[in-house]
Amino acid sequence: MPKPTSTRIEGKPRLLSAVPILFVRNVEKAAAFYEEQLAFQVDFLHGNPPFYASVSRDHSCLHLRFVHEPNFSGEPSRVT
């Protein structure tokens, strides 16, 4: 996937792309799902067994990261 170049609008930097990181329990199975069911391309699998991966389609890219369990508490924290 080609890397966008930096662009400025009215003197301010412009964000051209972002890559979300999705937390998954099985990186290899998640990458296979994106490839087989959603027509993404597997860019890389890192580790043995894989604990990090990248999949892409068109101009979109997702990273997949292994987690043992969700990193969320039962109660959302509130900022006051």
SEVO-747172 format. One line per 8 residues: number of its first residue (from 0); for each residue x, y, z of N, C-alpha, C. Coordinates in nm, 2 decimals. Example, Ala and Ser with C-alpha at 12.3 -4.5 7.8 and 13.67 -1.06 7.14 Angstrom:
! residues 2
0	1.32/-0.57/0.78/1.23/-0.45/0.78/1.32/-0.33/0.78  1.28/-0.22/0.71/1.37/-0.11/0.71/1.29/0.00/0.79 .
END
This chain:
! residues 80
0	0.08/-0.12/0.00/0.00/0.00/0.00/0.09/0.12/0.00  0.07/0.22/-0.09/0.16/0.33/-0.10/0.14/0.42/0.02  0.24/0.48/0.07/0.24/0.57/0.18/0.20/0.71/0.13  0.10/0.78/0.19/0.06/0.91/0.15/0.17/1.01/0.19  0.18/1.12/0.12/0.28/1.22/0.15/0.21/1.32/0.24  0.29/1.39/0.31/0.24/1.50/0.40/0.18/1.61/0.32  0.07/1.66/0.36/0.01/1.77/0.30/-0.03/1.88/0.40  -0.02/2.00/0.36/-0.06/2.11/0.45/-0.18/2.19/0.38 .
8	-0.28/2.22/0.46/-0.39/2.31/0.42/-0.39/2.43/0.51  -0.39/2.55/0.45/-0.39/2.67/0.52/-0.28/2.67/0.63  -0.16/2.62/0.60/-0.05/2.62/0.70/-0.06/2.51/0.81  -0.17/2.44/0.81/-0.18/2.33/0.92/-0.15/2.20/0.86  -0.09/2.11/0.94/-0.07/1.97/0.89/-0.20/1.90/0.87  -0.21/1.81/0.77/-0.33/1.74/0.74/-0.31/1.59/0.76  -0.39/1.53/0.84/-0.38/1.38/0.86/-0.44/1.31/0.74  -0.36/1.23/0.68/-0.41/1.16/0.55/-0.45/1.02/0.58 .
16	-0.41/0.96/0.69/-0.46/0.82/0.71/-0.43/0.79/0.86  -0.50/0.68/0.90/-0.48/0.63/1.03/-0.49/0.48/1.03  -0.42/0.41/1.11/-0.43/0.26/1.11/-0.48/0.21/1.25  -0.60/0.17/1.25/-0.65/0.12/1.38/-0.59/-0.02/1.41  -0.57/-0.04/1.55/-0.52/-0.17/1.60/-0.64/-0.24/1.66  -0.67/-0.35/1.61/-0.78/-0.43/1.67/-0.73/-0.54/1.76  -0.78/-0.55/1.88/-0.74/-0.66/1.97/-0.81/-0.79/1.94  -0.74/-0.89/1.92/-0.80/-1.02/1.89/-0.73/-1.13/1.97 .
24	-0.81/-1.24/1.99/-0.75/-1.36/2.07/-0.67/-1.45/1.98  -0.69/-1.45/1.85/-0.61/-1.54/1.76/-0.58/-1.46/1.64  -0.45/-1.41/1.63/-0.41/-1.33/1.51/-0.42/-1.40/1.38  -0.38/-1.53/1.38/-0.37/-1.60/1.26/-0.52/-1.63/1.20  -0.61/-1.66/1.29/-0.75/-1.68/1.25/-0.81/-1.55/1.21  -0.79/-1.44/1.28/-0.84/-1.32/1.24/-0.79/-1.27/1.11  -0.66/-1.29/1.08/-0.61/-1.25/0.95/-0.67/-1.33/0.84  -0.69/-1.46/0.86/-0.75/-1.55/0.77/-0.90/-1.51/0.74 .
32	-0.97/-1.47/0.84/-1.11/-1.42/0.83/-1.11/-1.30/0.74  -1.03/-1.20/0.76/-1.02/-1.08/0.68/-0.99/-1.12/0.54  -0.90/-1.21/0.52/-0.85/-1.25/0.38/-0.96/-1.32/0.31  -1.02/-1.43/0.37/-1.11/-1.52/0.31/-1.25/-1.46/0.30  -1.30/-1.39/0.40/-1.44/-1.35/0.40/-1.46/-1.20/0.35  -1.35/-1.12/0.37/-1.37/-0.98/0.34/-1.27/-0.93/0.23  -1.20/-1.02/0.17/-1.12/-0.99/0.05/-1.00/-0.89/0.09  -0.95/-0.90/0.21/-0.83/-0.82/0.25/-0.71/-0.90/0.21 .
40	-0.60/-0.84/0.20/-0.47/-0.90/0.17/-0.39/-0.90/0.30  -0.33/-1.02/0.34/-0.25/-1.02/0.46/-0.11/-0.97/0.42  -0.08/-0.85/0.49/0.05/-0.79/0.46/0.16/-0.86/0.53  0.14/-0.89/0.66/0.24/-0.96/0.73/0.18/-1.03/0.86  0.24/-1.13/0.90/0.22/-1.20/1.03/0.35/-1.20/1.11  0.35/-1.15/1.23/0.48/-1.14/1.30/0.47/-1.23/1.43  0.57/-1.31/1.44/0.59/-1.40/1.55/0.55/-1.54/1.52  0.59/-1.64/1.60/0.55/-1.78/1.58/0.52/-1.84/1.72 .
48	0.39/-1.85/1.75/0.27/-1.81/1.67/0.26/-1.66/1.65  0.19/-1.62/1.55/0.17/-1.47/1.53/0.11/-1.40/1.64  0.16/-1.29/1.68/0.10/-1.20/1.78/0.07/-1.06/1.73  0.11/-1.03/1.61/0.08/-0.90/1.54/0.07/-0.93/1.39  -0.02/-0.85/1.33/-0.04/-0.87/1.18/-0.09/-0.74/1.12  -0.09/-0.74/0.99/-0.14/-0.63/0.92/-0.22/-0.68/0.80  -0.34/-0.63/0.78/-0.42/-0.67/0.66/-0.47/-0.54/0.59  -0.48/-0.54/0.46/-0.52/-0.42/0.39/-0.61/-0.46/0.27 .
56	-0.69/-0.36/0.23/-0.78/-0.37/0.12/-0.80/-0.23/0.06  -0.79/-0.21/-0.07/-0.80/-0.08/-0.13/-0.70/0.02/-0.06  -0.75/0.12/0.00/-0.66/0.22/0.07/-0.68/0.21/0.22  -0.72/0.10/0.27/-0.74/0.08/0.41/-0.65/-0.02/0.47  -0.61/0.00/0.59/-0.52/-0.10/0.65/-0.56/-0.11/0.80  -0.56/-0.24/0.85/-0.59/-0.27/0.99/-0.48/-0.35/1.05  -0.44/-0.32/1.17/-0.35/-0.40/1.24/-0.42/-0.49/1.34  -0.37/-0.61/1.36/-0.43/-0.71/1.45/-0.33/-0.74/1.56 .
64	-0.37/-0.72/1.68/-0.28/-0.75/1.79/-0.34/-0.85/1.89  -0.26/-0.95/1.93/-0.30/-1.05/2.02/-0.32/-1.00/2.16  -0.43/-1.03/2.22/-0.45/-1.01/2.37/-0.51/-1.13/2.43  -0.47/-1.16/2.56/-0.52/-1.27/2.63/-0.67/-1.26/2.66  -0.70/-1.13/2.70/-0.84/-1.10/2.74/-0.87/-0.96/2.71  -0.99/-0.92/2.70/-1.02/-0.78/2.67/-0.96/-0.68/2.77  -0.92/-0.57/2.73/-0.85/-0.47/2.81/-0.96/-0.36/2.85  -1.07/-0.41/2.89/-1.18/-0.32/2.93/-1.23/-0.36/3.07 .
72	-1.26/-0.26/3.15/-1.32/-0.29/3.28/-1.47/-0.30/3.26  -1.54/-0.36/3.35/-1.69/-0.37/3.34/-1.76/-0.23/3.35  -1.70/-0.14/3.41/-1.76/0.00/3.43/-1.68/0.10/3.35  -1.73/0.18/3.26/-1.65/0.28/3.20/-1.61/0.38/3.30  -1.48/0.43/3.28/-1.43/0.53/3.37/-1.49/0.67/3.32  -1.51/0.75/3.42/-1.56/0.89/3.39/-1.46/0.99/3.42  -1.45/1.09/3.34/-1.36/1.20/3.36/-1.44/1.32/3.41  -1.41/1.37/3.52/-1.49/1.49/3.57/-1.41/1.61/3.57 .
END
